[in-house]
Amino acid sequence: MKFILYIVLFITSYKAMAESYYTDNVLETNVPILMKKYYVPGMVVGILEEGKVAKYYYFGYSDLTTKQKVNKHTAFNLGSISKSVTAWGVMKLVEKGKIELDTPIQNYITRWQIPSSPYNPSGVTVRRLLNHTSGLSQHAVPQYELNENVPSIEVSLSESANLGGEKVRLIYEPGEKWSYSGGGYTLLQLLIEEITGLPFSTYMEKEILHPLGMFNSSFEPNLELLEKLAKSYDRNGQETGRLKFAATGSAGLQSTPQDLAIFANAALTLSNNLVAGRGVLKPQTVSTMTSISSNAKLPDGKLAHRNYGLGYFVTSKKPLFFGHGGDNRGWHSRFIVYPKTKNGIVILTNSSNGFWMAENLNCLLAKVLSDDNGEKCV
C-alpha cells in the first residue's frame, strides 16, 4: 500500500513539475514577442494552482518614460472586473434581506427613474441588472478626463460623455434578450448607496474588499494606490491620461495582481475552513453567481446570447470556467477560474491592446490549467 502511495505521489509531483515548466516556458518565450507585437509596455500574469498563487510573472514597464519596471506593488485599473466585485456588494444586501433579486429596481431607488419608453420598467429587476437581461442601454459607461468635473451618479445615467458613453434608457423589453449594460451596473451602484445610506466606495471597502483581504483595492481614487498606478498606453503605444468615472461600480476599481488573485480564488471552496465566499458571502450565493443554469434563461427557455451568471461570465462548453475581463482606455485585465481543477489565471496590462495578448496567453495555457481539451489555438 505504501509503495502504491509513493507511486501516486511521485506521478502527481512529476505532473506538477512538468506543468510548471510548461507554463514558465510558454510565458517567458511568448510574452516578450507578444508585447512587442501589440505595443504593450507592461504586464503581470498570476498563475493559480488549486486555489493558491503558484507564481507571478512580471514583464515590461509601468512607466516607459522613467523605465520603472512592473513589480508586485504596481496597481492597475480593472475596468469591468469592477462589475464582478460590485455584484458581491449587491448579493451581500440580498443575504441580509435588504433587497430581493426579483423585485423591480424602481421599488428601491428615488434619486433616478428609468426614462419613459414603450417597454415595462417594472421588469428591470435586480437579478436582470446583474445578468444583463434588463433591457437597458449603455454598453460603455461615461469616462472623464482628469481636467473634467465628474458628475453625480444620477447625472451620469442621464447624459452621455465625450468618450463613448450614452444615456441609460430601456431599448428592449426586460428579460427579452441578453445585452451587456454598463449603465445597469451604475444603477446597482446607486441602489447600494440608497439602501445603505453610505457612499458606494465606503460600503464596498467595509463589506467586501477589506473582509476579503483586498487592502490594495479601491473604487475611490485613493492617493496611496494612485502613487502605485502604472501609466496607461493606447493602441499605438502612446501614453494616455488617467480617466475618472462616476460609474465606479461598473469600471472604476483600481487594484493589484495580488488582490485580483484573492478575489478570483474567493469563489472556490478549497477546504472545510476555506469555503466559497470566504465568510463574506455564503457558498450557495457564490454558486448561484457563477452558474448559468437559472440566471440567463430567456422566455423561450434558451440560454442568453452570452453565458452570464450574476456578475460573472460562465462557459457552457469545455474548458469550463468563470471569470470576467475589463477594458478602459489604456488598460486590459482579466481573471479566469477553472472550477474542475481549481486552477486559474489573472492578467493585468497597462495597454489598450492588452486584450489580444491575454487572448493568446489564455489559449496557450487553458489546457494545462483546465485539464480539458478546448478549442485549438489559431
C-alpha positions as CSV (number, residue, x, y, z in Angstrom):
1,M,0.0,0.0,0.0
2,K,2.8,2.4,0.9
3,F,4.5,1.6,-2.4
4,I,1.4,2.5,-4.3
5,L,1.0,5.7,-2.4
6,Y,4.6,6.6,-3.2
7,I,4.0,6.0,-6.9
8,V,0.9,8.2,-6.8
9,L,2.7,11.0,-5.0
10,F,5.6,10.7,-7.5
11,I,3.3,10.9,-10.5
12,T,1.4,13.8,-9.0
13,S,4.6,15.7,-8.2
14,Y,6.1,14.9,-11.6
15,K,2.9,16.2,-13.4
16,A,3.0,19.4,-11.3
17,M,6.7,20.0,-12.2
18,A,6.0,19.3,-15.9
19,E,3.1,21.7,-15.9
20,S,5.1,24.4,-14.1
21,Y,7.9,24.0,-16.6
22,Y,5.5,24.3,-19.5
23,T,3.9,27.4,-18.0
24,D,7.3,29.0,-17.4
25,N,8.3,28.2,-21.0
26,V,5.1,29.5,-22.6
27,L,5.2,32.8,-20.8
28,E,8.9,33.5,-21.0
29,T,9.0,32.6,-24.6
30,N,5.8,34.2,-25.9
31,V,5.2,37.3,-23.7
32,P,8.2,39.4,-24.9
33,I,7.2,38.6,-28.5
34,L,3.5,39.4,-28.0
35,M,4.3,42.6,-26.1
36,K,6.4,43.9,-29.0
37,K,3.8,42.8,-31.5
38,Y,0.9,44.6,-29.7
39,Y,2.8,47.6,-28.2
40,V,2.1,46.5,-24.7
41,P,4.5,48.2,-22.2
42,G,3.8,46.2,-19.1
43,M,2.1,43.1,-17.9
44,V,1.6,40.9,-14.9
45,V,0.5,37.3,-15.0
46,G,-0.5,35.3,-11.9
47,I,-1.0,31.5,-12.1
48,L,-3.4,30.0,-9.6
49,E,-3.0,26.3,-8.8
50,E,-5.6,24.6,-6.7
51,G,-6.7,27.9,-5.2
52,K,-3.2,29.1,-4.4
53,V,-1.0,31.5,-6.2
54,A,1.8,29.4,-7.7
55,K,3.7,32.2,-9.3
56,Y,3.6,35.8,-10.5
57,Y,5.3,36.8,-13.7
58,Y,6.3,40.5,-14.2
59,F,7.1,41.8,-17.7
60,G,8.0,45.2,-19.0
61,Y,7.4,48.7,-17.7
62,S,4.8,50.5,-15.6
63,D,6.3,53.8,-16.9
64,L,8.1,54.0,-20.2
65,T,9.5,57.4,-19.6
66,T,11.2,56.6,-16.3
67,K,11.8,52.9,-17.2
68,Q,10.1,51.9,-14.0
69,K,9.5,48.2,-14.2
70,V,6.3,46.4,-13.4
71,N,6.5,44.8,-9.9
72,K,4.4,43.3,-7.1
73,H,3.4,46.8,-5.9
74,T,2.2,48.1,-9.3
75,A,-1.5,48.9,-9.5
76,F,-3.9,48.8,-12.5
77,N,-7.4,49.9,-13.4
78,L,-9.5,46.7,-13.7
79,G,-12.3,48.1,-15.9
80,S,-15.3,45.9,-16.0
81,I,-14.0,43.4,-13.4
82,S,-15.4,46.1,-11.2
83,K,-18.8,44.6,-12.1
84,S,-18.0,41.2,-10.5
85,V,-16.9,42.9,-7.3
86,T,-20.0,45.2,-7.3
87,A,-22.1,42.1,-7.7
88,W,-20.7,40.8,-4.4
89,G,-21.8,44.0,-2.8
90,V,-25.4,43.6,-4.2
91,M,-25.6,40.0,-3.1
92,K,-24.5,40.9,0.4
93,L,-27.6,43.1,0.6
94,V,-29.7,40.2,-0.7
95,E,-28.3,37.9,2.0
96,K,-29.1,40.5,4.7
97,G,-32.7,40.7,3.5
98,K,-32.3,44.3,2.5
99,I,-33.3,43.7,-1.2
100,E,-34.7,40.9,-3.3
101,L,-33.4,39.7,-6.6
102,D,-36.7,39.6,-8.4
103,T,-38.0,43.0,-7.2
104,P,-38.1,45.9,-9.6
105,I,-35.2,48.3,-9.1
106,Q,-37.6,51.2,-9.1
107,N,-39.0,50.0,-5.8
108,Y,-35.7,50.7,-4.1
109,I,-34.3,54.0,-5.7
110,T,-35.6,57.5,-5.5
111,R,-32.7,59.6,-6.9
112,W,-33.2,58.5,-10.5
113,Q,-36.0,56.9,-12.5
114,I,-35.9,54.9,-15.7
115,P,-37.0,57.1,-18.6
116,S,-40.4,56.5,-20.2
117,S,-40.3,54.1,-23.1
118,P,-42.6,51.5,-24.9
119,Y,-41.2,48.9,-22.5
120,N,-42.3,48.0,-19.0
121,P,-39.8,49.4,-16.4
122,S,-41.1,47.1,-13.7
123,G,-39.4,44.3,-15.5
124,V,-36.0,45.8,-14.6
125,T,-35.2,43.7,-11.6
126,V,-32.1,43.4,-9.5
127,R,-31.4,40.0,-11.0
128,R,-31.8,41.2,-14.6
129,L,-29.4,44.1,-13.9
130,L,-26.9,41.7,-12.5
131,N,-27.1,39.3,-15.5
132,H,-27.5,41.9,-18.3
133,T,-31.0,41.0,-19.3
134,S,-32.6,44.2,-18.0
135,G,-33.1,45.7,-21.5
136,L,-31.1,48.8,-20.5
137,S,-28.7,50.6,-22.8
138,Q,-25.2,52.0,-22.3
139,H,-22.6,49.2,-23.0
140,A,-19.7,51.5,-22.1
141,V,-20.1,54.0,-19.2
142,P,-19.1,57.7,-19.5
143,Q,-15.5,58.4,-18.9
144,Y,-14.0,61.7,-17.9
145,E,-10.5,63.3,-18.4
146,L,-8.6,64.4,-15.3
147,N,-9.4,68.1,-16.1
148,E,-13.1,67.4,-16.3
149,N,-15.6,67.5,-13.4
150,V,-17.1,64.1,-12.6
151,P,-20.9,64.4,-12.3
152,S,-23.2,62.6,-9.8
153,I,-24.3,59.0,-10.4
154,E,-27.7,60.3,-11.4
155,V,-26.3,62.8,-14.0
156,S,-24.0,60.1,-15.5
157,L,-27.1,57.9,-16.0
158,S,-28.9,60.7,-17.8
159,E,-26.2,62.1,-20.1
160,S,-23.5,60.9,-22.4
161,A,-19.9,61.9,-22.2
162,N,-17.2,62.5,-24.8
163,L,-15.6,59.1,-24.6
164,G,-18.3,56.8,-25.9
165,G,-20.9,57.0,-23.2
166,E,-24.7,57.2,-23.9
167,K,-27.8,57.9,-21.9
168,V,-29.3,54.9,-20.0
169,R,-32.7,54.0,-21.2
170,L,-34.8,50.9,-22.0
171,I,-34.1,49.7,-25.5
172,Y,-35.5,46.1,-25.1
173,E,-38.3,44.5,-23.1
174,P,-36.7,43.4,-19.8
175,G,-35.9,39.7,-19.9
176,E,-36.3,39.5,-23.7
177,K,-32.6,39.2,-24.5
178,W,-29.0,39.4,-23.2
179,S,-27.4,42.8,-23.8
180,Y,-24.4,44.0,-21.9
181,S,-25.1,47.2,-19.9
182,G,-22.5,49.1,-18.0
183,G,-25.3,51.5,-17.1
184,G,-27.2,48.7,-15.5
185,Y,-24.3,48.3,-13.0
186,T,-24.2,52.0,-12.4
187,L,-27.9,51.7,-11.4
188,L,-26.8,48.9,-9.0
189,Q,-24.2,51.3,-7.6
190,L,-26.9,53.8,-6.9
191,L,-29.0,51.0,-5.4
192,I,-26.3,50.2,-2.9
193,E,-26.0,53.9,-1.9
194,E,-29.7,54.3,-1.4
195,I,-30.2,51.1,0.6
196,T,-27.2,51.6,2.9
197,G,-27.0,55.4,3.1
198,L,-23.3,55.1,2.5
199,P,-21.1,56.3,-0.3
200,F,-20.6,53.3,-2.7
201,S,-16.8,53.1,-2.2
202,T,-17.2,53.2,1.6
203,Y,-19.7,50.3,1.6
204,M,-17.6,48.2,-0.7
205,E,-14.5,48.7,1.3
206,K,-16.2,47.9,4.6
207,E,-18.4,44.9,3.4
208,I,-16.4,43.3,0.6
209,L,-12.9,44.5,-0.1
210,H,-11.4,44.5,3.4
211,P,-13.2,41.4,4.7
212,L,-11.8,39.5,1.7
213,G,-8.3,40.9,2.4
214,M,-8.2,43.2,-0.6
215,F,-6.4,46.1,1.2
216,N,-4.8,47.4,-2.0
217,S,-8.0,47.9,-3.9
218,S,-10.3,50.9,-4.1
219,F,-13.3,52.2,-6.0
220,E,-12.3,55.7,-5.0
221,P,-9.2,57.5,-6.4
222,N,-7.1,56.5,-3.4
223,L,-3.9,58.7,-3.2
224,E,-1.7,55.9,-1.9
225,L,-3.0,53.5,-4.6
226,L,-2.6,56.1,-7.3
227,E,1.0,56.5,-6.5
228,K,1.5,52.9,-7.4
229,L,-0.7,53.1,-10.5
230,A,1.0,52.3,-13.8
231,K,0.9,54.7,-16.7
232,S,-1.6,53.7,-19.3
233,Y,-0.9,53.4,-23.1
234,D,-3.1,53.5,-26.2
235,R,-3.2,51.1,-29.2
236,N,-0.2,52.9,-30.7
237,G,1.9,52.7,-27.5
238,Q,1.4,56.3,-26.6
239,E,0.8,57.3,-23.0
240,T,-2.8,58.3,-22.2
241,G,-4.1,60.4,-19.3
242,R,-5.8,58.6,-16.4
243,L,-9.6,58.5,-16.7
244,K,-12.2,59.3,-14.0
245,F,-15.6,57.8,-13.5
246,A,-18.9,58.5,-11.8
247,A,-19.8,54.8,-12.6
248,T,-17.0,53.4,-10.5
249,G,-19.1,50.3,-9.8
250,S,-19.0,49.5,-13.5
251,A,-15.5,50.4,-14.4
252,G,-13.6,52.3,-11.7
253,L,-11.9,49.7,-9.5
254,Q,-8.1,50.1,-9.0
255,S,-6.2,47.1,-7.7
256,T,-3.1,45.0,-7.7
257,P,-2.3,41.5,-9.1
258,Q,-2.3,40.1,-5.5
259,D,-5.7,41.5,-4.7
260,L,-7.2,40.3,-8.0
261,A,-5.9,36.8,-7.3
262,I,-7.6,36.9,-3.8
263,F,-10.9,37.9,-5.5
264,A,-10.6,35.2,-8.1
265,N,-9.9,32.5,-5.6
266,A,-12.7,33.7,-3.2
267,A,-15.3,31.9,-5.4
268,L,-13.7,28.5,-4.8
269,T,-14.2,26.1,-1.9
270,L,-10.7,24.7,-1.1
271,S,-11.3,23.1,2.3
272,N,-13.8,23.0,5.2
273,N,-12.1,26.1,6.6
274,L,-11.8,27.9,3.3
275,V,-15.2,27.8,1.6
276,A,-16.5,29.8,-1.4
277,G,-17.4,33.3,-0.3
278,R,-14.8,33.3,2.4
279,G,-17.4,34.2,5.0
280,V,-18.3,37.4,3.2
281,L,-20.9,35.6,1.1
282,K,-22.5,32.2,1.6
283,P,-21.1,29.4,-0.6
284,Q,-24.6,28.8,-2.1
285,T,-24.8,32.5,-3.1
286,V,-21.4,32.3,-4.9
287,S,-22.6,29.1,-6.6
288,T,-25.6,30.9,-7.9
289,M,-23.5,33.8,-9.1
290,T,-21.1,31.5,-11.1
291,S,-23.9,29.4,-12.6
292,I,-25.9,30.0,-15.8
293,S,-28.5,27.3,-15.0
294,S,-31.1,29.8,-13.6
295,N,-29.7,33.2,-14.3
296,A,-29.5,33.7,-18.1
297,K,-32.5,31.9,-19.5
298,L,-34.9,33.8,-21.8
299,P,-38.7,33.5,-22.1
300,D,-38.3,30.7,-24.8
301,G,-36.2,28.6,-22.4
302,K,-33.0,29.1,-24.3
303,L,-29.8,30.5,-22.7
304,A,-28.9,34.1,-23.4
305,H,-26.6,35.0,-26.2
306,R,-23.7,35.2,-23.8
307,N,-23.4,32.9,-20.9
308,Y,-23.5,35.0,-17.8
309,G,-24.3,34.4,-14.1
310,L,-24.6,37.2,-11.6
311,G,-21.5,39.3,-12.2
312,Y,-19.5,36.5,-13.9
313,F,-19.1,35.2,-17.4
314,V,-19.6,31.5,-17.3
315,T,-18.9,29.0,-20.1
316,S,-21.1,26.1,-21.1
317,K,-18.5,24.3,-23.2
318,K,-15.0,23.0,-22.5
319,P,-12.8,24.2,-21.0
320,L,-15.4,25.2,-18.3
321,F,-14.6,28.4,-16.5
322,F,-15.9,31.5,-14.9
323,G,-14.4,35.0,-14.7
324,H,-14.5,38.4,-16.1
325,G,-12.4,40.8,-18.2
326,G,-12.1,44.6,-18.1
327,D,-11.1,47.3,-20.6
328,N,-10.8,51.0,-20.4
329,R,-8.6,53.3,-22.5
330,G,-5.1,52.2,-21.8
331,W,-6.0,49.1,-19.7
332,H,-7.0,45.5,-20.0
333,S,-7.3,43.0,-17.2
334,R,-9.0,39.6,-16.7
335,F,-9.3,36.7,-14.3
336,I,-10.3,33.1,-15.2
337,V,-11.0,30.3,-12.9
338,Y,-11.4,26.6,-13.9
339,P,-13.6,25.0,-11.2
340,K,-12.7,21.4,-12.2
341,T,-9.0,21.8,-11.3
342,K,-9.4,25.0,-9.1
343,N,-6.6,26.5,-11.2
344,G,-6.8,29.9,-12.9
345,I,-5.0,32.9,-14.2
346,V,-5.0,36.6,-13.6
347,I,-3.7,39.0,-16.2
348,L,-3.2,42.8,-15.9
349,T,-1.8,45.1,-18.5
350,N,-1.4,48.9,-19.0
351,S,-2.4,48.9,-22.7
352,S,-5.5,49.2,-24.8
353,N,-4.0,46.2,-26.8
354,G,-3.8,44.0,-23.7
355,F,-7.0,42.1,-24.7
356,W,-5.2,40.5,-27.7
357,M,-2.2,39.5,-25.6
358,A,-4.4,38.0,-22.9
359,E,-6.4,36.0,-25.6
360,N,-3.2,34.5,-26.9
361,L,-2.0,33.5,-23.4
362,N,-5.4,32.1,-22.4
363,C,-5.4,29.9,-25.4
364,L,-1.8,28.7,-24.8
365,L,-2.4,27.9,-21.1
366,A,-6.0,26.8,-21.0
367,K,-5.3,23.1,-21.5
368,V,-2.7,22.8,-18.7
369,L,-4.8,24.9,-16.3
370,S,-8.2,23.3,-17.0
371,D,-7.1,19.7,-17.7
372,D,-9.7,19.8,-20.6
373,N,-9.4,19.9,-24.3
374,G,-10.9,23.1,-25.6
375,E,-10.7,24.9,-28.9
376,K,-7.3,24.9,-30.6
377,C,-5.2,28.0,-30.6
378,V,-5.2,29.7,-34.1
